[in-house]
Amino acid sequence: MKNKNEKIIIEKLVRIEKLTLELTRQLLTQTDDNQPFDWDDPSTALTIKEARDVLNASRNKVDGMRKQGTLTSYYRGKFVRLCRREVEGARKTWSVMKGKV
């Protein structure tokens, strides 16, 4: 069992990580040229498979990032697209940190 101080430190680190991910997501969704998300434009939208390839991660990891809110999902019926800027930002923060790039 961890002592009380270690538990408090871990909780604070988890909170800091969540806040960092949220701020990163907010910054990446702001477009410099105010270009809206275009479902059919490959320069702004990625399929989950394409995002998986960019991140060099598993489908489960991409789904986890979607559930965390790190990646915003856009739906059209049963189909899903992800914002390219968010995926590239996640690549910088997650894939590089994990040594996958």
ZADO-1210 file (C-alpha; in nm, 4 decimals, padded with zeros to 6 digits):
<atoms>
<atom x="00.0000" y="00.0000" z="00.0000" code="MET" pos="1"/>
<atom x="00.1269" y="00.3454" z="-00.0904" code="LYS" pos="2"/>
<atom x="00.1649" y="00.6045" z="00.1764" code="ASN" pos="3"/>
<atom x="-00.0686" y="00.9029" z="00.1883" code="LYS" pos="4"/>
<atom x="00.1756" y="01.1500" z="00.0280" code="ASN" pos="5"/>
<atom x="00.2415" y="00.9240" z="-00.2725" code="GLU" pos="6"/>
<atom x="-00.1319" y="00.8838" z="-00.3290" code="LYS" pos="7"/>
<atom x="-00.1865" y="01.2616" z="-00.3204" code="ILE" pos="8"/>
<atom x="00.1024" y="01.3196" z="-00.5624" code="ILE" pos="9"/>
<atom x="-00.0300" y="01.0590" z="-00.8063" code="ILE" pos="10"/>
<atom x="-00.3792" y="01.2112" z="-00.7955" code="GLU" pos="11"/>
<atom x="-00.2364" y="01.5573" z="-00.8669" code="LYS" pos="12"/>
<atom x="-00.0255" y="01.4261" z="-01.1551" code="LEU" pos="13"/>
<atom x="-00.3302" y="01.2572" z="-01.3095" code="VAL" pos="14"/>
<atom x="-00.5247" y="01.5819" z="-01.2776" code="ARG" pos="15"/>
<atom x="-00.2402" y="01.7786" z="-01.4381" code="ILE" pos="16"/>
<atom x="-00.2242" y="01.5284" z="-01.7257" code="GLU" pos="17"/>
<atom x="-00.5994" y="01.5592" z="-01.7877" code="LYS" pos="18"/>
<atom x="-00.5809" y="01.9382" z="-01.7859" code="LEU" pos="19"/>
<atom x="-00.2833" y="01.9354" z="-02.0224" code="THR" pos="20"/>
<atom x="-00.4678" y="01.7082" z="-02.2652" code="LEU" pos="21"/>
<atom x="-00.7776" y="01.9295" z="-02.2514" code="GLU" pos="22"/>
<atom x="-00.5770" y="02.2468" z="-02.3165" code="LEU" pos="23"/>
<atom x="-00.3928" y="02.0792" z="-02.6039" code="THR" pos="24"/>
<atom x="-00.7246" y="01.9699" z="-02.7562" code="ARG" pos="25"/>
<atom x="-00.8644" y="02.3223" z="-02.7248" code="GLN" pos="26"/>
<atom x="-00.5589" y="02.4770" z="-02.8876" code="LEU" pos="27"/>
<atom x="-00.5596" y="02.2275" z="-03.1726" code="LEU" pos="28"/>
<atom x="-00.9266" y="02.2815" z="-03.2533" code="THR" pos="29"/>
<atom x="-00.8692" y="02.6549" z="-03.2976" code="GLN" pos="30"/>
<atom x="-00.7971" y="02.7124" z="-03.6622" code="THR" pos="31"/>
<atom x="-00.5762" y="02.9981" z="-03.7703" code="ASP" pos="32"/>
<atom x="-00.7753" y="03.0572" z="-04.0858" code="ASP" pos="33"/>
<atom x="-01.1155" y="02.9756" z="-03.9275" code="ASN" pos="34"/>
<atom x="-01.1547" y="02.6885" z="-04.1681" code="GLN" pos="35"/>
<atom x="-01.4514" y="02.4703" z="-04.0664" code="PRO" pos="36"/>
<atom x="-01.4247" y="02.0946" z="-04.0368" code="PHE" pos="37"/>
<atom x="-01.4942" y="01.9418" z="-04.3785" code="ASP" pos="38"/>
<atom x="-01.5952" y="01.5763" z="-04.3653" code="TRP" pos="39"/>
<atom x="-01.4899" y="01.5036" z="-04.7233" code="ASP" pos="40"/>
<atom x="-01.1608" y="01.6964" z="-04.7212" code="ASP" pos="41"/>
<atom x="-00.8629" y="01.4716" z="-04.6394" code="PRO" pos="42"/>
<atom x="-00.6650" y="01.7768" z="-04.5283" code="SER" pos="43"/>
<atom x="-00.9038" y="01.8274" z="-04.2333" code="THR" pos="44"/>
<atom x="-01.0609" y="01.4848" z="-04.1688" code="ALA" pos="45"/>
<atom x="-00.9207" y="01.1374" z="-04.1023" code="LEU" pos="46"/>
<atom x="-01.0818" y="00.7987" z="-04.0668" code="THR" pos="47"/>
<atom x="-01.0029" y="00.6032" z="-03.7530" code="ILE" pos="48"/>
<atom x="-00.7732" y="00.3734" z="-03.9519" code="LYS" pos="49"/>
<atom x="-00.5831" y="00.6734" z="-04.0904" code="GLU" pos="50"/>
<atom x="-00.5564" y="00.8220" z="-03.7404" code="ALA" pos="51"/>
<atom x="-00.4291" y="00.4884" z="-03.6103" code="ARG" pos="52"/>
<atom x="-00.1575" y="00.4908" z="-03.8766" code="ASP" pos="53"/>
<atom x="-00.0577" y="00.8523" z="-03.8019" code="VAL" pos="54"/>
<atom x="-00.0373" y="00.7801" z="-03.4277" code="LEU" pos="55"/>
<atom x="00.1238" y="00.4397" z="-03.4751" code="ASN" pos="56"/>
<atom x="-00.1237" y="00.3153" z="-03.2149" code="ALA" pos="57"/>
<atom x="-00.3857" y="00.0457" z="-03.1780" code="SER" pos="58"/>
<atom x="-00.7549" y="00.0923" z="-03.2506" code="ARG" pos="59"/>
<atom x="-00.8188" y="00.0587" z="-02.8767" code="ASN" pos="60"/>
<atom x="-00.5832" y="00.3484" z="-02.8028" code="LYS" pos="61"/>
<atom x="-00.7545" y="00.5702" z="-03.0619" code="VAL" pos="62"/>
<atom x="-01.0950" y="00.4772" z="-02.9165" code="ASP" pos="63"/>
<atom x="-00.9643" y="00.5537" z="-02.5678" code="GLY" pos="64"/>
<atom x="-00.8439" y="00.8956" z="-02.6809" code="MET" pos="65"/>
<atom x="-01.1880" y="00.9586" z="-02.8299" code="ARG" pos="66"/>
<atom x="-01.3569" y="00.8619" z="-02.5024" code="LYS" pos="67"/>
<atom x="-01.1173" y="01.0836" z="-02.3027" code="GLN" pos="68"/>
<atom x="-01.2010" y="01.3760" z="-02.5277" code="GLY" pos="69"/>
<atom x="-00.8480" y="01.4097" z="-02.6626" code="THR" pos="70"/>
<atom x="-00.9826" y="01.3419" z="-03.0125" code="LEU" pos="71"/>
<atom x="-01.3167" y="01.4820" z="-03.1242" code="THR" pos="72"/>
<atom x="-01.5373" y="01.2430" z="-03.3210" code="SER" pos="73"/>
<atom x="-01.7558" y="01.3677" z="-03.6044" code="TYR" pos="74"/>
<atom x="-02.0369" y="01.1364" z="-03.7096" code="TYR" pos="75"/>
<atom x="-02.2274" y="01.0898" z="-04.0322" code="ARG" pos="76"/>
<atom x="-02.4608" y="00.7992" z="-03.9772" code="GLY" pos="77"/>
<atom x="-02.2456" y="00.5126" z="-03.8545" code="LYS" pos="78"/>
<atom x="-01.9268" y="00.6592" z="-04.0036" code="PHE" pos="79"/>
<atom x="-01.6730" y="00.8539" z="-03.7976" code="VAL" pos="80"/>
<atom x="-01.4075" y="01.1091" z="-03.8896" code="ARG" pos="81"/>
<atom x="-01.1464" y="01.2709" z="-03.6676" code="LEU" pos="82"/>
<atom x="-00.9955" y="01.6181" z="-03.6908" code="CYS" pos="83"/>
<atom x="-00.6518" y="01.5945" z="-03.8537" code="ARG" pos="84"/>
<atom x="-00.5120" y="01.8765" z="-03.6363" code="ARG" pos="85"/>
<atom x="-00.6104" y="01.6942" z="-03.3171" code="GLU" pos="86"/>
<atom x="-00.4604" y="01.3675" z="-03.4414" code="VAL" pos="87"/>
<atom x="-00.1344" y="01.5393" z="-03.5345" code="GLU" pos="88"/>
<atom x="-00.1290" y="01.7136" z="-03.1968" code="GLY" pos="89"/>
<atom x="-00.1885" y="01.3825" z="-03.0220" code="ALA" pos="90"/>
<atom x="00.0960" y="01.2373" z="-03.2272" code="ARG" pos="91"/>
<atom x="00.3289" y="01.5031" z="-03.0921" code="LYS" pos="92"/>
<atom x="00.2204" y="01.4557" z="-02.7319" code="THR" pos="93"/>
<atom x="00.1489" y="01.0830" z="-02.7151" code="TRP" pos="94"/>
<atom x="00.3391" y="00.8978" z="-02.9872" code="SER" pos="95"/>
<atom x="00.6652" y="01.0864" z="-02.9362" code="VAL" pos="96"/>
<atom x="00.6367" y="01.0498" z="-02.5582" code="MET" pos="97"/>
<atom x="00.5893" y="00.6743" z="-02.5966" code="LYS" pos="98"/>
<atom x="00.8807" y="00.6498" z="-02.8403" code="GLY" pos="99"/>
<atom x="00.6619" y="00.5354" z="-03.1288" code="LYS" pos="100"/>
<atom x="00.7852" y="00.8008" z="-03.3700" code="VAL" pos="101"/>
</atoms>
